[in-house]
Amino acid sequence: MPAFPALSTRLATAATLVVIGLSAGGCVLDGAGIRDAAKSAGFGPKEVAAPDFVEKTRRGGGDFLPVGESAPPRETRAKSAAGVKALEAELDASRQRNEAKGRDAAKVGGAVKPPAPPKMPPALPPTE
């Protein structure tokens, strides 16, 4: 039995309320309001302008596309049927060249004898 039952009940209730409040507040708040208030009061970090070389190398329009808006049409067009056939022929020729190189390498590898196992010196007799 606790020595101070009223105090321990109040303390337990207060601690429970604090824990519930902090956990609920942590789920709802991300700290943006506090950060914005501190920044407007002058306590936040100062805005620093990007150097010239950074500004020059950035592409324009780097923002995200809004929801529900279609992407702009692509600048490159799809290959025509003749272009696709030419690409397939080029890839087939490359495959045939690689297979021929593989066959040549297999022939060379088959002609090479594996090395002989190393010769070990005779074991020394045990000393007593």
C-alpha positions as CSV (number, residue, x, y, z in Angstrom):
1,M,0.0,0.0,0.0
2,P,1.5,3.4,-1.0
3,A,2.3,5.9,1.8
4,F,0.5,8.7,0.0
5,P,-2.3,7.2,-2.0
6,A,-3.9,10.5,-3.1
7,L,-0.6,11.9,-4.3
8,S,0.4,8.7,-6.2
9,T,-3.0,8.6,-7.9
10,R,-2.8,12.2,-9.0
11,L,0.8,11.8,-10.1
12,A,-0.1,8.7,-12.1
13,T,-3.0,10.5,-13.7
14,A,-0.9,13.6,-14.5
15,A,1.9,11.4,-16.0
16,T,-0.6,9.5,-18.1
17,L,-2.2,12.7,-19.4
18,V,1.3,14.1,-20.3
19,V,2.3,11.0,-22.1
20,I,-1.0,10.9,-24.0
21,G,-0.7,14.6,-24.9
22,L,2.8,14.3,-26.1
23,S,2.2,11.2,-28.2
24,A,-0.9,12.7,-29.8
25,G,0.9,16.0,-30.4
26,G,3.8,14.1,-32.0
27,C,1.4,12.4,-34.4
28,V,-0.3,15.6,-35.4
29,L,2.4,18.2,-35.4
30,D,5.6,18.1,-37.5
31,G,7.1,21.2,-35.9
32,A,6.4,23.4,-38.9
33,G,4.4,25.9,-36.9
34,I,7.0,26.3,-34.3
35,R,9.8,26.5,-36.9
36,D,7.8,29.1,-38.9
37,A,7.2,31.2,-35.8
38,A,10.8,31.0,-34.8
39,K,11.9,32.0,-38.3
40,S,9.5,35.0,-38.4
41,A,10.8,36.1,-35.0
42,G,14.3,36.1,-36.4
43,F,15.6,33.0,-34.6
44,G,15.7,30.7,-37.6
45,P,18.6,30.3,-40.1
46,K,19.1,33.1,-42.5
47,E,18.2,32.5,-46.2
48,V,21.4,32.4,-48.3
49,A,21.3,33.1,-52.0
50,A,22.8,30.4,-54.2
51,P,26.1,31.3,-55.9
52,D,26.1,32.4,-59.5
53,F,27.5,29.1,-60.9
54,V,24.7,27.2,-59.2
55,E,22.1,29.5,-60.6
56,K,23.5,29.2,-64.1
57,T,23.6,25.4,-64.0
58,R,20.1,24.9,-62.8
59,R,17.5,23.9,-65.3
60,G,14.4,26.1,-65.4
61,G,11.0,24.6,-64.4
62,G,12.3,22.1,-61.9
63,D,9.1,22.1,-59.9
64,F,6.9,19.0,-59.6
65,L,4.0,18.5,-62.0
66,P,0.7,19.3,-60.3
67,V,-1.8,16.5,-59.7
68,G,-4.2,16.1,-62.6
69,E,-2.1,17.8,-65.1
70,S,-0.7,15.9,-68.0
71,A,3.0,15.8,-68.8
72,P,4.2,17.9,-71.7
73,P,4.7,16.0,-75.0
74,R,8.1,14.4,-75.4
75,E,10.7,16.0,-77.7
76,T,11.9,12.7,-79.1
77,R,9.7,10.6,-81.3
78,A,9.4,6.9,-81.4
79,K,11.4,5.0,-84.0
80,S,9.7,4.2,-87.2
81,A,9.2,0.6,-88.4
82,A,12.3,0.8,-90.6
83,G,14.3,2.2,-87.7
84,V,13.2,-0.7,-85.5
85,K,14.1,-3.2,-88.1
86,A,17.6,-1.6,-88.6
87,L,18.1,-1.7,-84.8
88,E,17.1,-5.3,-84.6
89,A,19.5,-6.2,-87.5
90,E,22.3,-4.3,-85.7
91,L,21.6,-6.2,-82.4
92,D,21.5,-9.5,-84.2
93,A,24.8,-8.8,-85.9
94,S,26.3,-7.9,-82.5
95,R,25.0,-11.1,-81.0
96,Q,26.5,-13.2,-83.8
97,R,29.9,-11.5,-83.4
98,N,29.8,-12.2,-79.6
99,E,28.8,-15.9,-80.1
100,A,31.7,-16.3,-82.7
101,K,34.1,-14.8,-80.2
102,G,32.8,-17.2,-77.5
103,R,33.3,-20.2,-79.8
104,D,36.9,-19.0,-80.6
105,A,37.6,-18.6,-76.9
106,A,36.2,-22.1,-76.2
107,K,38.5,-23.6,-78.8
108,V,41.6,-21.9,-77.4
109,G,40.6,-22.9,-73.9
110,G,40.1,-26.5,-74.9
111,A,43.6,-26.7,-76.5
112,V,45.4,-25.5,-73.3
113,K,46.4,-28.2,-70.9
114,P,45.8,-27.6,-67.2
115,P,48.9,-27.1,-65.2
116,A,50.5,-30.0,-63.4
117,P,50.0,-30.2,-59.7
118,P,52.9,-28.7,-57.7
119,K,55.6,-31.0,-56.5
120,M,55.8,-31.2,-52.7
121,P,59.1,-31.8,-51.0
122,P,59.2,-35.1,-49.0
123,A,57.9,-34.8,-45.4
124,L,60.5,-34.6,-42.7
125,P,60.6,-37.5,-40.1
126,P,59.2,-36.5,-36.7
127,T,61.8,-35.7,-34.1
128,E,61.6,-37.0,-30.6
